[in-house]
Amino acid sequence: MIAVDTSALVAIAFDEPERDAFITRILAARRCLISAATWGETRIVIRSRCSEQANYYIEELLRSSSFEIVAVNAAVADVAARAHASFGNGSGHPAQLNFADVFSYALAKTRNVPLLFKGNDFSLTDVQSCSVS
């Protein structure tokens, strides 16, 4: 089981070089978790920058894979708030996680699963990684 961040799904939608590696990781996972907050960000980013075809592809990937959109509960919100204080924008930490990032982080931490992401921001935190880049 893995948690998935917006950055991985955006890399797929934008046909970035890591696209196939991310798809392989997602399809190989028994279950993929995505925070409802992260899923909202993903849909907003893809709709604002991509074609409807790319948006449709991501939504189909979510439906056809073993994805679960996880509601934000109090425990996840608490971990997200602490993550923002430690690693978020304005914290002084080099990770500079944004609002949706802290929900990806919190989901991975509360479920004790690795996080699939693109970039270096999460690598600068204490979250377990299953990233391809």
DSSP file (Angstrom, degrees, kcal/mol; ACC not computed):
  #  RESIDUE AA STRUCTURE BP1 BP2  ACC     N-H-->O    O-->H-N    N-H-->O    O-->H-N    TCO  KAPPA ALPHA  PHI   PSI    X-CA   Y-CA   Z-CA
    1    1 A M              0   0    0      0, 0.0     2,-0.3     0, 0.0    31,-0.2   0.000 360.0 360.0 360.0 139.5    0.0    0.0    0.0
    2    2 A I  E     -a   32   0A   0     29,-2.1    31,-3.1   111,-0.2     2,-0.4  -0.935 360.0-129.1-135.4 159.1    1.2    3.5   -0.9
    3    3 A A  E     -ab  33 115A   0    111,-2.8   113,-3.1    -2,-0.3     2,-0.4  -0.855  26.6-145.7-102.2 148.2    0.0    7.1   -0.6
    4    4 A V  E     - b   0 116A   0     29,-2.5    31,-0.3    -2,-0.4     2,-0.2  -0.957   5.2-150.8-122.8 132.0    0.2    9.2   -3.7
    5    5 A D    >>  -     0   0    0    111,-2.6     4,-1.3    -2,-0.4     3,-1.1  -0.610  30.5-109.8 -95.3 158.0    0.9   12.9   -4.0
    6    6 A T  H 3> S+     0   0    0      1,-0.2     4,-2.9    -2,-0.2     5,-0.3   0.863 113.5  66.3 -49.5 -41.9   -0.4   15.3   -6.6
    7    7 A S  H 3> S+     0   0    0      1,-0.2     4,-1.8     2,-0.2    -1,-0.2   0.834 100.1  49.3 -57.8 -35.4    3.1   15.6   -8.1
    8    8 A A  H <> S+     0   0    0     -3,-1.1     4,-1.5   108,-0.4    -1,-0.2   0.919 113.9  44.7 -69.6 -43.2    3.1   12.0   -9.2
    9    9 A L  H  X S+     0   0    0     -4,-1.3     4,-2.6     1,-0.2    -2,-0.2   0.863 112.4  51.8 -70.3 -35.3   -0.3   12.2  -10.9
   10   10 A V  H  X S+     0   0    0     -4,-2.9     4,-2.8     2,-0.2    -1,-0.2   0.893 106.2  54.8 -66.8 -39.1    0.6   15.5  -12.5
   11   11 A A  H  <>S+     0   0    0     -4,-1.8     5,-2.7    -5,-0.3     8,-0.3   0.880 110.7  46.8 -60.4 -37.0    3.7   14.0  -13.9
   12   12 A I  H ><5S+     0   0    0     -4,-1.5     3,-1.3     3,-0.2    -2,-0.2   0.952 114.1  46.2 -67.4 -49.8    1.5   11.3  -15.5
   13   13 A A  H 3<5S+     0   0    0     -4,-2.6    -2,-0.2     1,-0.3    -1,-0.2   0.857 114.3  47.3 -62.7 -36.9   -1.0   13.8  -16.9
   14   14 A F  T 3<5S-     0   0    0     -4,-2.8    -1,-0.3    -5,-0.1    -2,-0.2   0.372 109.7-122.5 -88.4   5.1    1.7   16.1  -18.3
   15   15 A D  T < 5 +     0   0    0     -3,-1.3    -3,-0.2    -4,-0.2    -2,-0.1   0.897  47.7 175.7  55.7  44.7    3.6   13.1  -19.9
   16   16 A E    > < -     0   0    0     -5,-2.7     3,-2.5    -6,-0.2     4,-0.3  -0.322  47.3 -95.5 -76.2 164.3    6.8   13.9  -17.9
   17   17 A P  T 3  S+     0   0    0      0, 0.0     3,-0.4     0, 0.0     4,-0.3   0.776 124.7  52.8 -54.4 -30.3    9.8   11.6  -18.2
   18   18 A E  T 3> S+     0   0    0      1,-0.2     4,-2.5     2,-0.1     5,-0.3   0.441  78.6 107.1 -84.5   1.3    8.9    9.7  -15.0
   19   19 A R  H <> S+     0   0    0     -3,-2.5     4,-2.5    -8,-0.3     5,-0.2   0.890  79.2  43.6 -48.0 -55.4    5.3    9.0  -16.3
   20   20 A D  H  > S+     0   0    0     -3,-0.4     4,-2.5    -4,-0.3    -1,-0.2   0.872 112.8  52.6 -64.3 -37.1    5.8    5.3  -17.0
   21   21 A A  H  > S+     0   0    0     -4,-0.3     4,-2.2    -3,-0.2    -1,-0.2   0.901 110.8  47.8 -65.5 -39.7    7.7    4.7  -13.8
   22   22 A F  H  X S+     0   0    0     -4,-2.5     4,-2.5     2,-0.2    -2,-0.2   0.922 111.6  49.7 -66.1 -43.4    4.9    6.3  -11.8
   23   23 A I  H  X S+     0   0    0     -4,-2.5     4,-2.8    -5,-0.3     5,-0.2   0.920 110.3  51.2 -60.9 -42.9    2.2    4.3  -13.6
   24   24 A T  H  X S+     0   0    0     -4,-2.5     4,-1.9     1,-0.2    -1,-0.2   0.919 111.0  47.9 -60.2 -44.6    4.2    1.1  -12.9
   25   25 A R  H  X S+     0   0    0     -4,-2.2     4,-1.2     2,-0.2    -1,-0.2   0.913 113.6  47.6 -62.4 -42.9    4.4    1.9   -9.2
   26   26 A I  H  < S+     0   0    0     -4,-2.5     3,-0.4     1,-0.2    40,-0.3   0.930 113.7  45.8 -65.2 -46.0    0.7    2.7   -9.0
   27   27 A L  H  < S+     0   0    0     -4,-2.8    -1,-0.2     1,-0.2    -2,-0.2   0.808 112.1  52.6 -69.1 -28.4   -0.4   -0.4  -10.9
   28   28 A A  H  < S+     0   0    0     -4,-1.9    -1,-0.2    -5,-0.2    -2,-0.2   0.716  89.5  96.8 -78.9 -20.8    2.0   -2.6   -8.8
   29   29 A A  S  < S-     0   0    0     -4,-1.2    37,-0.3    -3,-0.4     3,-0.2  -0.442  70.9-142.5 -71.9 140.2    0.6   -1.3   -5.5
   30   30 A R  S    S+     0   0    0      1,-0.3     2,-0.3    -2,-0.1    -1,-0.1   0.905  88.8   4.5 -65.7 -41.2   -2.0   -3.4   -3.8
   31   31 A R        -     0   0    0      2,-0.0   -29,-2.1    34,-0.0     2,-0.5  -0.995  65.6-154.8-143.5 144.1   -3.8   -0.2   -2.7
   32   32 A C  E     -ac   2  67A   0     34,-3.0    36,-2.5    -2,-0.3     2,-0.4  -0.986  12.4-159.9-119.5 128.0   -3.1    3.5   -3.4
   33   33 A L  E     +ac   3  68A   0    -31,-3.1   -29,-2.5    -2,-0.5     2,-0.4  -0.864  10.1 179.5-106.6 140.5   -4.3    6.1   -0.9
   34   34 A I  E     - c   0  69A   0     34,-2.2    36,-2.8    -2,-0.4   -29,-0.1  -0.988  29.7-119.5-139.2 131.8   -4.9    9.7   -1.8
   35   35 A S  E  >  - c   0  70A   0     -2,-0.4     4,-3.0   -31,-0.3     5,-0.2  -0.372  21.5-125.3 -64.3 144.0   -6.1   12.4    0.6
   36   36 A A  H  > S+     0   0    0     34,-2.6     4,-2.1     1,-0.2    -1,-0.1   0.870 114.7  53.0 -58.2 -36.0   -9.3   14.1   -0.4
   37   37 A A  H  > S+     0   0    0     33,-0.3     4,-2.0     2,-0.2    -1,-0.2   0.905 110.8  46.1 -65.2 -41.3   -7.5   17.4   -0.1
   38   38 A T  H  > S+     0   0    0      2,-0.2     4,-2.8     1,-0.2    -2,-0.2   0.897 110.5  52.7 -67.7 -41.5   -4.7   16.1   -2.4
   39   39 A W  H  X S+     0   0    0     -4,-3.0     4,-2.3     2,-0.2    -2,-0.2   0.895 108.2  51.9 -62.6 -39.4   -7.2   14.7   -4.9
   40   40 A G  H  X S+     0   0    0     -4,-2.1     4,-2.1    -5,-0.2    -1,-0.2   0.935 111.0  46.9 -61.1 -46.2   -8.9   18.1   -5.0
   41   41 A E  H  X S+     0   0    0     -4,-2.0     4,-2.9     1,-0.2     5,-0.3   0.919 110.3  53.9 -61.0 -43.4   -5.6   19.8   -5.7
   42   42 A T  H  X S+     0   0    0     -4,-2.8     4,-2.6     1,-0.2     5,-0.3   0.931 109.7  46.4 -57.9 -47.8   -4.8   17.2   -8.4
   43   43 A R  H  X S+     0   0    0     -4,-2.3     4,-2.4     1,-0.2    -1,-0.2   0.892 113.3  49.6 -63.6 -39.7   -8.0   17.8  -10.2
   44   44 A I  H  X S+     0   0    0     -4,-2.1     4,-2.0    -5,-0.2    -2,-0.2   0.944 113.4  45.3 -64.3 -48.0   -7.6   21.6  -10.0
   45   45 A V  H  X S+     0   0    0     -4,-2.9     4,-1.4     2,-0.2     5,-0.2   0.932 115.9  45.5 -62.6 -47.2   -4.0   21.5  -11.3
   46   46 A I  H  X S+     0   0    0     -4,-2.6     4,-2.6    -5,-0.3     3,-0.3   0.923 113.5  48.9 -66.1 -43.3   -4.8   19.1  -14.2
   47   47 A R  H  < S+     0   0    0     -4,-2.4    -1,-0.2    -5,-0.3    -2,-0.2   0.860 113.0  48.4 -63.7 -34.2   -7.9   20.9  -15.2
   48   48 A S  H  < S+     0   0    0     -4,-2.0    -1,-0.2    -5,-0.2    -2,-0.2   0.746 126.6  23.8 -79.4 -21.6   -6.1   24.3  -15.3
   49   49 A R  H  < S+     0   0    0     -4,-1.4     2,-0.2    -3,-0.3    -2,-0.2   0.571 114.5  56.9-119.3 -13.1   -3.1   23.1  -17.3
   50   50 A C  S  < S-     0   0    0     -4,-2.6     2,-0.1    -5,-0.2   -36,-0.1  -0.650  79.9 -94.5-121.5 172.5   -4.1   20.1  -19.3
   51   51 A S     >  -     0   0    0     -2,-0.2     4,-1.9     1,-0.1     3,-0.1  -0.338  40.5-107.9 -75.5 164.4   -6.6   18.9  -21.8
   52   52 A E  H  > S+     0   0    0      1,-0.2     4,-2.9     2,-0.2     5,-0.2   0.821 120.6  61.9 -61.7 -30.6   -9.8   17.2  -20.9
   53   53 A Q  H  > S+     0   0    0      2,-0.2     4,-2.4     1,-0.2    -1,-0.2   0.918 103.7  46.9 -63.1 -43.2   -8.3   14.0  -22.2
   54   54 A A  H  > S+     0   0    0      2,-0.2     4,-2.2     1,-0.2    -1,-0.2   0.910 112.9  49.7 -64.5 -41.4   -5.5   14.2  -19.6
   55   55 A N  H  X S+     0   0    0     -4,-1.9     4,-2.3     1,-0.2    -2,-0.2   0.924 111.1  49.1 -61.6 -45.0   -8.0   14.9  -16.9
   56   56 A Y  H  X S+     0   0    0     -4,-2.9     4,-2.5     1,-0.2    -2,-0.2   0.906 108.9  53.7 -60.9 -42.6  -10.1   11.9  -18.1
   57   57 A Y  H  X S+     0   0    0     -4,-2.4     4,-2.6     1,-0.2    -1,-0.2   0.921 109.6  46.9 -60.8 -45.0   -7.0    9.7  -18.1
   58   58 A I  H  X S+     0   0    0     -4,-2.2     4,-2.3     1,-0.2    -1,-0.2   0.916 112.7  49.3 -64.7 -42.4   -6.1   10.5  -14.5
   59   59 A E  H  X S+     0   0    0     -4,-2.3     4,-2.1     1,-0.2    -1,-0.2   0.884 112.4  48.4 -64.7 -37.1   -9.7   10.0  -13.4
   60   60 A E  H  X S+     0   0    0     -4,-2.5     4,-3.1     2,-0.2     5,-0.3   0.895 109.3  52.7 -68.2 -40.2   -9.8    6.6  -15.2
   61   61 A L  H  X S+     0   0    0     -4,-2.6     4,-1.9     1,-0.2    -2,-0.2   0.917 110.1  49.4 -59.6 -42.7   -6.5    5.6  -13.6
   62   62 A L  H  <>S+     0   0    0     -4,-2.3     5,-0.8     1,-0.2    -2,-0.2   0.917 115.6  42.5 -62.7 -44.1   -7.9    6.4  -10.2
   63   63 A R  H  <5S+     0   0    0     -4,-2.1    -2,-0.2     1,-0.2    -1,-0.2   0.881 117.8  44.4 -71.1 -38.0  -11.1    4.4  -10.9
   64   64 A S  H  <5S+     0   0    0     -4,-3.1    -2,-0.2    -5,-0.1    -1,-0.2   0.717 108.0  63.6 -85.1 -20.4   -9.3    1.4  -12.5
   65   65 A S  T  <5S-     0   0    0     -4,-1.9     2,-1.2    -5,-0.3   -38,-0.1  -0.352 104.9 -92.2 -91.2 179.1   -6.5    1.1  -10.0
   66   66 A S  T   5 +     0   0    0    -40,-0.3   -34,-3.0   -37,-0.3     2,-0.3  -0.359  69.7 154.0 -91.5  57.1   -7.0    0.3   -6.4
   67   67 A F  E   < -c   32   0A   0     -2,-1.2     2,-0.4    -5,-0.8   -34,-0.2  -0.605  26.4-166.7 -84.6 143.7   -7.2    3.9   -5.3
   68   68 A E  E     -c   33   0A   0    -36,-2.5   -34,-2.2    -2,-0.3     2,-0.6  -0.983  15.1-143.4-129.8 121.5   -9.0    5.0   -2.2
   69   69 A I  E     -c   34   0A   0     -2,-0.4     2,-0.5   -36,-0.2   -34,-0.2  -0.762  24.1-150.7 -82.7 120.1   -9.8    8.7   -1.7
   70   70 A V  E     -c   35   0A   0    -36,-2.8   -34,-2.6    -2,-0.6   -33,-0.3  -0.820   7.6-128.9-102.7 123.4   -9.4    9.1    2.1
   71   71 A A        -     0   0    0     -2,-0.5     2,-0.7   -36,-0.2     5,-0.1  -0.309  28.3-109.3 -64.0 149.9  -11.4   11.8    3.9
   72   72 A V        -     0   0    0      4,-0.1     2,-0.2     3,-0.1    -1,-0.1  -0.747  43.5-177.8 -84.3 115.8   -9.5   14.2    6.1
   73   73 A N     >  -     0   0    0     -2,-0.7     4,-2.6     1,-0.0     5,-0.2  -0.470  43.9 -89.8-104.2-178.3  -10.2   13.3    9.8
   74   74 A A  H  > S+     0   0    0      1,-0.2     4,-2.4     2,-0.2     5,-0.2   0.878 124.4  52.4 -62.0 -39.5   -9.0   15.1   12.9
   75   75 A A  H  > S+     0   0    0      2,-0.2     4,-2.1     1,-0.2    -1,-0.2   0.926 112.4  44.6 -64.2 -44.3   -5.9   12.9   13.3
   76   76 A V  H  > S+     0   0    0      1,-0.2     4,-2.8     2,-0.2    -2,-0.2   0.912 112.7  52.2 -65.6 -42.2   -4.8   13.6    9.7
   77   77 A A  H  X S+     0   0    0     -4,-2.6     4,-2.4     1,-0.2    -2,-0.2   0.893 109.0  50.5 -61.5 -39.7   -5.6   17.3   10.1
   78   78 A D  H  X S+     0   0    0     -4,-2.4     4,-2.2     2,-0.2    -1,-0.2   0.925 112.2  45.9 -63.9 -44.8   -3.5   17.4   13.3
   79   79 A V  H  X S+     0   0    0     -4,-2.1     4,-2.7     1,-0.2    -2,-0.2   0.900 112.1  52.4 -65.1 -39.7   -0.5   15.7   11.6
   80   80 A A  H  X S+     0   0    0     -4,-2.8     4,-2.4     2,-0.2    -2,-0.2   0.914 109.3  49.1 -61.4 -43.0   -0.9   18.1    8.6
   81   81 A A  H  X S+     0   0    0     -4,-2.4     4,-2.0     2,-0.2    -2,-0.2   0.911 112.9  46.7 -64.0 -42.4   -0.8   21.1   10.9
   82   82 A R  H  X S+     0   0    0     -4,-2.2     4,-2.1     2,-0.2    -2,-0.2   0.890 111.1  52.9 -66.0 -38.3    2.3   19.9   12.6
   83   83 A A  H  X>S+     0   0    0     -4,-2.7     4,-3.9     1,-0.2     5,-0.6   0.897 108.1  50.6 -63.5 -39.8    3.9   19.1    9.2
   84   84 A H  H  X5S+     0   0    0     -4,-2.4     4,-1.6     3,-0.2    -1,-0.2   0.916 110.1  49.7 -64.8 -40.8    3.2   22.6    8.1
   85   85 A A  H  <5S+     0   0    0     -4,-2.0    -1,-0.2    -5,-0.2    -2,-0.2   0.877 122.5  33.4 -63.3 -36.8    4.8   24.0   11.2
   86   86 A S  H  <5S+     0   0    0     -4,-2.1    -2,-0.2    -5,-0.1    -3,-0.2   0.886 140.6   8.5 -85.8 -42.3    7.9   21.8   10.7
   87   87 A F  H  <5S+     0   0    0     -4,-3.9    10,-2.5    -5,-0.2     9,-0.3   0.405  99.9 110.4-123.2  -1.7    8.2   21.6    6.9
   88   88 A G  B ><<S-e   97   0B   0     -4,-1.6     3,-2.4    -5,-0.6     5,-0.4  -0.117  78.8 -67.2 -83.8 173.0    5.7   24.0    5.4
   89   89 A N  T 3  S+     0   0    0      8,-2.0    -1,-0.2     1,-0.3    -2,-0.1  -0.325 123.9  18.0 -52.8 129.7    5.9   27.3    3.5
   90   90 A G  T 3  S+     0   0    0      3,-0.2    -1,-0.3    -3,-0.1    -2,-0.1   0.394  94.9 105.1  87.0  -3.8    7.2   30.0    5.9
   91   91 A S  S <  S-     0   0    0     -3,-2.4    -2,-0.1     2,-0.2    -3,-0.1   0.675  87.8-121.9 -81.6 -16.3    8.7   27.5    8.4
   92   92 A G  S    S+     0   0    0      1,-0.4    -3,-0.1    -4,-0.3    -5,-0.1   0.291  72.3 128.3  89.3 -10.5   12.2   28.1    7.4
   93   93 A H    >   -     0   0    0     -5,-0.4     3,-0.8     1,-0.1    -1,-0.4  -0.572  66.7-127.5 -78.0 142.3   12.6   24.4    6.5
   94   94 A P  T 3  S+     0   0    0      0, 0.0    -1,-0.1     0, 0.0    -7,-0.1   0.701 101.9  70.6 -65.7 -18.2   14.0   23.7    3.0
   95   95 A A  T 3  S-     0   0    0     29,-0.2    -7,-0.1    27,-0.1    -6,-0.1   0.912  74.4-170.8 -64.8 -41.1   11.2   21.4    2.1
   96   96 A Q    <   -     0   0    0     -3,-0.8    -8,-0.3    -8,-0.3    -7,-0.2   0.905  11.3-162.8  50.6  51.0    8.6   24.3    2.0
   97   97 A L  B     -e   88   0B   0    -10,-2.5    -8,-2.0   -14,-0.2    -1,-0.1  -0.357   6.7-137.0 -63.8 141.4    5.6   22.0    1.7
   98   98 A N     >  -     0   0    0    -10,-0.2     4,-1.9    -2,-0.0    -1,-0.1  -0.268  34.1 -83.6 -90.2-176.6    2.4   23.6    0.4
   99   99 A F  H  > S+     0   0    0      1,-0.2     4,-0.7     2,-0.2     3,-0.2   0.925 129.3  39.9 -56.1 -52.1   -1.1   23.2    1.8
  100  100 A A  H >> S+     0   0    0      1,-0.2     4,-1.7     2,-0.2     3,-0.7   0.857 109.0  62.8 -69.4 -33.6   -1.9   20.0   -0.2
  101  101 A D  H 3> S+     0   0    0      1,-0.2     4,-2.8     2,-0.2    -1,-0.2   0.901  97.9  55.9 -56.2 -41.8    1.6   18.6    0.4
  102  102 A V  H 3X S+     0   0    0     -4,-1.9     4,-2.4     1,-0.2    -1,-0.2   0.788 105.2  52.5 -67.0 -24.0    1.0   18.5    4.1
  103  103 A F  H <X S+     0   0    0     -3,-0.7     4,-2.2    -4,-0.7    -1,-0.2   0.848 109.1  48.6 -77.6 -34.1   -2.1   16.4    3.6
  104  104 A S  H  X S+     0   0    0     -4,-1.7     4,-2.3     2,-0.2    -2,-0.2   0.938 114.5  47.2 -63.5 -46.6   -0.1   13.9    1.4
  105  105 A Y  H  X S+     0   0    0     -4,-2.8     4,-2.6     1,-0.2    -2,-0.2   0.940 112.5  48.9 -57.2 -50.2    2.5   13.8    4.2
  106  106 A A  H  X S+     0   0    0     -4,-2.4     4,-2.8     1,-0.2     5,-0.2   0.876 110.0  50.7 -63.3 -39.5   -0.1   13.4    6.9
  107  107 A L  H  X S+     0   0    0     -4,-2.2     4,-2.0     2,-0.2    -1,-0.2   0.940 112.1  47.0 -63.8 -46.2   -1.9   10.6    5.2
  108  108 A A  H  X>S+     0   0    0     -4,-2.3     5,-2.1     1,-0.2     4,-0.7   0.912 115.8  45.8 -61.4 -42.4    1.4    8.7    4.6
  109  109 A K  H  <5S+     0   0    0     -4,-2.6     3,-0.4     3,-0.2    -2,-0.2   0.919 113.6  46.7 -68.9 -43.8    2.5    9.2    8.2
  110  110 A T  H  <5S+     0   0    0     -4,-2.8    -1,-0.2     1,-0.2    -2,-0.2   0.814 119.9  40.0 -71.5 -28.2   -0.9    8.3    9.8
  111  111 A R  H  <5S-     0   0    0     -4,-2.0    -1,-0.2    -5,-0.2    -2,-0.2   0.502 105.5-130.0 -94.3  -5.3   -1.2    5.1    7.7
  112  112 A N  T  <5 +     0   0    0     -4,-0.7    -3,-0.2    -3,-0.4    -4,-0.1   0.931  62.3 131.1  55.2  51.0    2.5    4.3    8.0
  113  113 A V      < -     0   0    0     -5,-2.1    15,-0.3    -6,-0.2    -1,-0.2  -0.908  62.1 -97.7-128.1 156.5    2.9    3.9    4.2
  114  114 A P        -     0   0    0      0, 0.0  -111,-2.8     0, 0.0     2,-0.5  -0.380  35.8-127.4 -71.9 155.6    5.5    5.2    1.8
  115  115 A L  E     -bd   3 129A   0     13,-2.6    15,-2.3  -113,-0.2     2,-0.6  -0.898   8.4-146.0-108.8 129.6    4.6    8.3   -0.3
  116  116 A L  E     +b    4   0A   0   -113,-3.1  -111,-2.6    -2,-0.5  -108,-0.4  -0.846  41.2 141.1 -92.7 122.6    4.9    8.3   -4.1
  117  117 A F        -     0   0    0     -2,-0.6    15,-0.5  -113,-0.2    16,-0.5  -0.956  45.4-122.9-154.1 166.5    5.9   11.8   -5.3
  118  118 A K  S    S+     0   0    0     -2,-0.3     3,-0.2    13,-0.1     4,-0.2  -0.938  70.3  26.0-115.8 143.5    8.0   13.7   -7.7
  119  119 A G  S    S-     0   0    0     -2,-0.4     4,-0.2     1,-0.1    14,-0.1  -0.487  88.4 -79.3 104.1-173.5   10.7   16.3   -6.7
  120  120 A N  S  > S+     0   0    0     -2,-0.2     4,-0.9     2,-0.1    -1,-0.1   0.515  96.4  92.4-107.9  -8.6   12.8   16.8   -3.6
  121  121 A D  T >4 S+     0   0    0      1,-0.2     3,-1.1    -3,-0.2   -24,-0.1   0.930  92.1  40.6 -59.2 -50.6   10.5   18.5   -1.2
  122  122 A F  G >4 S+     0   0    0      1,-0.3     3,-1.9     2,-0.2     5,-0.5   0.793 105.3  67.4 -69.0 -26.2    9.3   15.3    0.6
  123  123 A S  G 34 S+     0   0    0      1,-0.3    -1,-0.3    -4,-0.2    -2,-0.2   0.739  94.5  59.4 -63.3 -21.3   12.8   13.9    0.5
  124  124 A L  G << S+     0   0    0     -3,-1.1    -1,-0.3    -4,-0.9   -29,-0.2   0.392 101.8  66.2 -88.3   2.9   13.7   16.7    3.0
  125  125 A T  S <  S-     0   0    0     -3,-1.9    -3,-0.0     2,-0.1   -42,-0.0  -0.422  95.5-103.6-109.2-172.3   11.2   15.4    5.5
  126  126 A D  S    S+     0   0    0     -2,-0.2     2,-0.2     2,-0.1    -3,-0.1   0.211  76.1 123.0 -99.4  14.3   10.9   12.3    7.6
  127  127 A V  S    S-     0   0    0     -5,-0.5     2,-0.2     1,-0.1    -2,-0.1  -0.526  70.4-109.3 -77.0 143.5    8.2   10.7    5.4
  128  128 A Q        -     0   0    0    -15,-0.3   -13,-2.6    -2,-0.2     2,-0.3  -0.539  39.0-145.0 -71.5 135.1    9.0    7.2    3.9
  129  129 A S  B     +d  115   0A   0    -15,-0.3   -13,-0.2    -2,-0.2    -1,-0.0  -0.788  36.6 169.5-107.6 144.2    9.5    7.5    0.2
  130  130 A C        +     0   0    0    -15,-2.3   -14,-0.1    -2,-0.3    -1,-0.1  -0.066  41.9 144.8-129.2  30.2    8.6    5.2   -2.7
  131  131 A S        -     0   0    0    -16,-0.3   -13,-0.1     1,-0.1   -15,-0.1  -0.206  48.0-146.8 -71.4 159.3    9.4    7.8   -5.3
  132  132 A V              0   0    0    -15,-0.5    -1,-0.1     1,-0.1   -14,-0.1   0.525 360.0 360.0-102.5 -10.0   11.0    7.1   -8.6
  133  133 A S              0   0    0    -16,-0.5    -1,-0.1   -14,-0.1   -15,-0.1   0.412 360.0 360.0-118.4 360.0   13.0   10.3   -9.0
